[in-house]
Amino acid sequence: MTSHTAPTDPAGTNSSATDSGTSDNSATDTGAFAWFRTLGTKGKRAFVGAAGGWGLDSYDFQVLPLSLVAITAYFGISTGQAGLLTTVTLLVSALGGVIAGIMADRIGRVRTLMITVITYAVFTVLCGFATSYETLLVFRALQGLGFGGEWAAGAILVAEYCKPRYRGRAVAFVQSSWAVGWGLAVVVYTLVFNLFPQDIAWRVLFWTGALPAVLIIYLRRNVEDAPQVTERRQTTKDKGSFTAIFKPGTLKTTFFAALLATGVQGGYYTLATWLPTYLKKERDLTVIGTGGYLAFLITGAFIGYVTGGYLTDRLGRKKTFALFAFLSAVLIVLYTQIPEGANTVILFLGFPLGFCMSAIFSGFGSFLAELYPTALRGTGQGFTYNFGRAVGALFPALVGFMASTMGVGGAMVFGAVAYGIAVLALLGLPETLGKELA
């Protein structure tokens, strides 16, 4: 495989950044938002498009956990069947991520991003028309195709516009839009479930998943792939392939990166799926009360994404992952084992929990992009992140089935085990801080 390394300027930054509208003196910019200013005009548009896609992806994902109690009652299903709705979404998202990764390497990042956004929006809306549990399961699975692919395409798009010194925080700000989408979903959920009967409210919430259609117009008119990447893709004979990420030179990287993604996402989706149910059923909170508690969690999540991005550029990728994996595991146990009558403690504990479980994601976009060469970047990142999402999806299902005997709070402790897996995976991966994207 032929790899091409972009020339560097004396400051160690990618000189091709000037192709995307960055001024020559941007290399010396050290302000708090230098990561954004040095993207250039095209890079800034790419950032807006990728962040918008990820935020709306979050919105369309979160409408299910927020509606889970209503859906469980409407279709008369068990907690195990309810957990399966999330698990099947994440399992199919692995396939979506692989397909999108290959597409990103072959037809470009932006075109792939548009296709994935359309896919998850259409099937989220169709979920609201489901006439049976089985139909909802199928629509939710198909939503996973777009859900799995969007992140890989968007994260790579921004990473390839970034200077190495700022890549961690720039991609982390893209990641932070997940909290924005999550917060928007909670606000709309609170309004919808107070305006409509529960049997109708969950359908209305899914129908609002049509919002991403607006983003497609912006992407089509304003966003394009990084020029140097487009040129490289058009001129190289090596287009990359799915099997290439399993060849001797990349197999170890692919294995441990997938294991890291499995641990981090197993812990995260355990919380994202079951926290609303835990607050309602075991903490006896109302719709408005649940929204208030989630507000603390989501505020912590947003700040965690942003802070984690700065730390991953200062401490390095691996140290940041290890730090927040350990803290997230400890906080899951504390949050779910607080005794009855201490809901105020849970309210305030939501902030550090949201902070740590989100800060660990901040380095993913930059780290996975740095592990693979250009020809395999989309495929490698799409597979490892979404393989981890698929296997990590087993944790919400496990919690659902164990909840019948242990209670939701007791079963959620399995999420801490997932974070332990993430720490072990770091032993097989290199540190990539400051690496040029070649």
Backbone hydrogen bonds, N-H to C=O, Kabsch-Sander energy under -0.5 kcal/mol:
donor,donor_aa,acceptor,acceptor_aa,energy
3,S,1,M,-0.5
4,H,438,A,-1.3
6,A,4,H,-0.6
9,D,13,T,-1.9
12,G,9,D,-2.4
15,S,7,P,-1.8
15,S,13,T,-0.5
17,A,14,N,-1.9
18,T,15,S,-1.5
19,D,16,S,-1.6
20,S,17,A,-1.4
21,G,18,T,-1.4
22,T,17,A,-1.4
26,S,23,S,-1.7
27,A,24,D,-0.8
28,T,25,N,-1.2
29,D,26,S,-1.4
34,A,31,G,-1.8
36,F,33,F,-0.9
37,R,33,F,-2.1
38,T,34,A,-2.4
39,L,36,F,-1.4
40,G,37,R,-0.8
42,K,20,S,-1.4
43,G,20,S,-0.8
43,G,39,L,-0.7
44,K,40,G,-2.3
45,R,41,T,-1.9
46,A,42,K,-2.2
47,F,43,G,-2.3
48,V,44,K,-2.3
49,G,45,R,-2.3
50,A,46,A,-2.8
51,A,47,F,-2.9
52,G,48,V,-2.3
53,G,49,G,-2.1
54,W,50,A,-2.2
55,G,51,A,-2.5
56,L,52,G,-2.2
57,D,53,G,-1.7
58,S,54,W,-2.2
59,Y,55,G,-2.0
60,D,56,L,-2.4
61,F,57,D,-1.8
62,Q,58,S,-2.9
63,V,59,Y,-1.2
64,L,61,F,-1.3
66,L,62,Q,-2.0
67,S,63,V,-0.9
67,S,64,L,-0.8
68,L,64,L,-0.8
68,L,65,P,-0.8
71,I,67,S,-2.7
72,T,68,L,-2.6
73,A,69,V,-1.9
74,Y,70,A,-2.5
75,F,71,I,-2.5
76,G,72,T,-1.0
77,I,72,T,-1.5
82,A,78,S,-2.1
83,G,79,T,-2.4
84,L,80,G,-1.5
85,L,81,Q,-0.9
85,L,82,A,-0.8
86,T,82,A,-0.7
86,T,83,G,-0.6
87,T,83,G,-2.2
88,V,84,L,-2.9
89,T,85,L,-1.0
90,L,86,T,-2.2
91,L,87,T,-2.6
92,V,88,V,-2.3
93,S,89,T,-1.5
94,A,90,L,-0.9
94,A,91,L,-0.8
95,L,91,L,-0.8
96,G,92,V,-2.2
97,G,93,S,-2.8
98,V,94,A,-2.1
99,I,95,L,-2.6
100,A,96,G,-2.6
101,G,97,G,-2.2
102,I,98,V,-2.2
103,M,99,I,-2.5
104,A,100,A,-2.8
105,D,101,G,-1.5
106,R,102,I,-1.1
107,I,103,M,-3.8
108,G,103,M,-0.9
108,G,104,A,-0.5
112,T,108,G,-1.2
113,L,109,R,-2.4
114,M,110,V,-2.3
115,I,111,R,-1.8
116,T,112,T,-2.3
117,V,113,L,-2.1
118,I,114,M,-2.1
119,T,115,I,-1.9
120,Y,116,T,-2.4
121,A,117,V,-1.9
122,V,118,I,-2.3
123,F,119,T,-1.9
124,T,120,Y,-1.4
125,V,121,A,-1.9
126,L,122,V,-1.9
127,C,123,F,-1.3
128,G,124,T,-0.8
128,G,125,V,-1.1
129,F,126,L,-1.7
130,A,127,C,-1.4
136,L,132,S,-2.3
137,L,133,Y,-2.3
138,V,134,E,-1.9
139,F,135,T,-2.5
140,R,136,L,-2.6
141,A,137,L,-1.9
142,L,138,V,-2.3
143,Q,139,F,-1.9
144,G,140,R,-1.1
144,G,141,A,-0.6
145,L,142,L,-1.1
146,G,142,L,-0.7
146,G,143,Q,-0.6
147,F,143,Q,-2.3
148,G,144,G,-2.5
149,G,145,L,-1.0
150,E,146,G,-2.0
151,W,147,F,-0.6
152,A,148,G,-0.6
153,A,149,G,-1.7
154,G,150,E,-2.5
155,A,151,W,-2.9
156,I,152,A,-1.8
157,L,153,A,-2.0
158,V,154,G,-1.9
159,A,155,A,-2.5
160,E,156,I,-2.2
161,Y,158,V,-1.5
162,C,158,V,-0.9
162,C,159,A,-0.6
166,Y,163,K,-1.6
167,R,163,K,-0.9
167,R,164,P,-0.7
170,A,166,Y,-2.3
171,V,167,R,-2.4
172,A,168,G,-1.5
173,F,169,R,-1.9
174,V,170,A,-1.2
175,Q,171,V,-2.3
176,S,172,A,-2.1
177,S,173,F,-0.7
177,S,174,V,-1.2
178,W,175,Q,-1.9
179,A,176,S,-1.0
180,V,176,S,-1.1
181,G,177,S,-2.5
182,W,178,W,-2.4
183,G,179,A,-2.8
184,L,180,V,-2.4
185,A,181,G,-2.1
186,V,182,W,-2.0
187,V,183,G,-2.2
188,V,184,L,-2.6
189,Y,185,A,-2.7
190,T,186,V,-2.5
191,L,187,V,-2.0
192,V,188,V,-3.2
193,F,189,Y,-2.7
194,N,190,T,-0.6
194,N,191,L,-0.7
195,L,191,L,-1.2
196,F,192,V,-2.3
200,I,197,P,-1.6
201,A,197,P,-2.9
202,W,198,Q,-1.3
203,R,200,I,-0.7
204,V,200,I,-2.0
205,L,201,A,-2.3
206,F,202,W,-1.5
207,W,203,R,-2.1
208,T,204,V,-1.4
209,G,206,F,-1.9
210,A,207,W,-1.3
211,L,208,T,-1.6
213,A,210,A,-2.0
214,V,211,L,-1.8
215,L,212,P,-0.8
216,I,212,P,-1.1
217,I,213,A,-0.8
217,I,214,V,-0.5
218,Y,214,V,-1.0
219,L,215,L,-2.6
220,R,216,I,-2.5
221,R,217,I,-1.7
222,N,218,Y,-2.4
223,V,219,L,-1.5
229,V,226,A,-0.9
230,T,226,A,-2.2
231,E,227,P,-2.4
232,R,228,Q,-1.8
233,R,229,V,-2.5
234,Q,230,T,-2.0
235,T,231,E,-1.7
236,T,232,R,-2.1
239,K,237,K,-1.0
245,I,241,S,-0.5
245,I,242,F,-1.0
246,F,243,T,-1.8
247,K,244,A,-1.3
250,T,247,K,-2.1
251,L,247,K,-2.4
252,K,248,P,-0.5
254,T,250,T,-2.6
255,F,251,L,-2.6
256,F,252,K,-2.3
257,A,253,T,-2.4
258,A,254,T,-2.0
259,L,255,F,-1.9
260,L,256,F,-2.4
261,A,257,A,-2.2
262,T,258,A,-1.9
263,G,259,L,-2.2
264,V,260,L,-2.3
265,Q,261,A,-2.1
266,G,262,T,-2.2
267,G,263,G,-1.8
268,Y,264,V,-2.0
269,Y,265,Q,-2.7
270,T,266,G,-1.0
271,L,267,G,-1.4
272,A,268,Y,-2.9
273,T,269,Y,-1.9
274,W,270,T,-1.7
275,L,271,L,-2.3
278,Y,274,W,-2.8
279,L,275,L,-2.6
280,K,276,P,-1.9
281,K,277,T,-3.1
282,E,278,Y,-1.7
283,R,278,Y,-0.9
285,L,279,L,-1.9
290,T,286,T,-3.1
291,G,287,V,-2.1
292,G,288,I,-2.0
293,Y,289,G,-2.1
294,L,290,T,-2.5
295,A,291,G,-1.5
296,F,292,G,-1.1
297,L,293,Y,-1.5
298,I,294,L,-3.1
299,T,295,A,-2.4
300,G,296,F,-2.0
301,A,297,L,-1.9
302,F,298,I,-2.5
303,I,299,T,-2.0
304,G,300,G,-2.3
305,Y,301,A,-2.5
306,V,302,F,-1.9
307,T,303,I,-2.9
308,G,304,G,-2.8
309,G,305,Y,-1.4
310,Y,306,V,-1.4
311,L,307,T,-2.3
312,T,308,G,-2.4
313,D,309,G,-1.0
314,R,310,Y,-0.8
314,R,311,L,-0.5
315,L,311,L,-3.5
316,G,311,L,-0.9
320,T,316,G,-1.3
321,F,317,R,-2.0
322,A,318,K,-2.5
323,L,319,K,-2.4
324,F,320,T,-2.0
325,A,321,F,-2.0
326,F,322,A,-2.0
327,L,323,L,-2.0
328,S,324,F,-2.1
329,A,325,A,-2.0
330,V,326,F,-2.0
331,L,327,L,-2.2
332,I,328,S,-2.2
333,V,329,A,-1.6
334,L,330,V,-2.1
335,Y,331,L,-2.9
336,T,332,I,-2.1
337,Q,333,V,-1.1
338,I,335,Y,-0.5
342,A,339,P,-1.2
345,V,342,A,-0.7
346,I,342,A,-1.3
347,L,343,N,-2.4
348,F,344,T,-1.9
349,L,345,V,-2.1
350,G,346,I,-1.3
351,F,348,F,-0.8
353,L,349,L,-1.8
354,G,350,G,-2.7
355,F,351,F,-2.4
356,C,352,P,-2.5
357,M,353,L,-2.4
358,S,354,G,-1.0
359,A,355,F,-2.5
360,I,356,C,-1.4
361,F,358,S,-1.5
362,S,358,S,-0.6
362,S,359,A,-0.9
364,F,361,F,-1.6
365,G,361,F,-0.6
367,F,363,G,-2.8
368,L,364,F,-2.6
369,A,365,G,-1.4
370,E,366,S,-2.0
371,L,367,F,-1.0
372,Y,368,L,-0.6
372,Y,369,A,-0.7
376,L,373,P,-1.4
377,R,373,P,-1.0
377,R,374,T,-0.9
378,G,374,T,-0.5
380,G,376,L,-3.4
381,Q,377,R,-2.5
382,G,378,G,-2.6
383,F,379,T,-2.4
384,T,380,G,-2.4
385,Y,381,Q,-1.8
386,N,382,G,-1.3
387,F,383,F,-2.9
388,G,384,T,-2.0
389,R,385,Y,-1.4
390,A,386,N,-2.2
391,V,387,F,-2.7
392,G,388,G,-2.5
393,A,389,R,-1.0
394,L,391,V,-1.7
395,F,392,G,-1.5
397,A,393,A,-1.2
398,L,394,L,-2.6
399,V,395,F,-2.7
400,G,396,P,-2.2
401,F,397,A,-2.2
402,M,398,L,-2.6
403,A,399,V,-1.9
404,S,401,F,-0.6
405,T,402,M,-1.5
406,M,402,M,-2.7
407,G,403,A,-1.8
410,G,406,M,-0.5
411,A,407,G,-2.3
412,M,408,V,-1.9
413,V,410,G,-1.0
414,F,411,A,-1.9
415,G,412,M,-2.0
416,A,413,V,-1.8
417,V,413,V,-0.6
417,V,414,F,-0.5
418,A,414,F,-1.2
419,Y,415,G,-1.2
420,G,416,A,-1.2
421,I,417,V,-1.5
422,A,418,A,-1.5
423,V,419,Y,-1.5
424,L,420,G,-1.7
425,A,421,I,-1.9
426,L,422,A,-1.1
427,L,424,L,-1.4
428,G,425,A,-1.6
429,L,426,L,-1.3
435,K,432,T,-2.1
438,A,436,E,-0.9
